[in-house]
């Protein structure tokens, strides 16, 4: 949880291979002194003060509307095999080209993968971000990369695919992982 922020019960279950729902609930009940939770379709957990102190985390989490964004990003983390090189919200760019803060980034065999989650974002914001990635490619700042989007609807998937034309990309909807 220190790395991913918020995790649903099913995500914890898959990451730690806890088997069935009953076993996952038992393990989480044993950890309840270190966790806070709320419902977002299913129970979502995050570290409370005691949990943060136990593992040395300084990041305070609370129930927030942004939790859905984190949960969607976590789905990609799990789907791509929990890459060791995974970094949340890295800053990419230079003063000359400008900067982007990707939702996540990881590498496989020297190739960069940039993750963007489209949960409640306006499409104009997504368009500007994609244009930045294209600029990075044109200027040679980034050459060997793939842009991975996760969105909520088929309609938005189609819009993102069109905007990403010319870039190596994959666009998923959250239903692809459920």
Helices and strands as residue ranges (DSSP letters): E 7-8, H 9-15, H 21-30, G 32-34, E 35-39, E 43-47, H 49-55, H 67-79, E 87-88, E 91-94, E 98-101, E 104-108, E 111-117, H 123-139, E 145-151, H 154-163, E 169-173, G 174-177
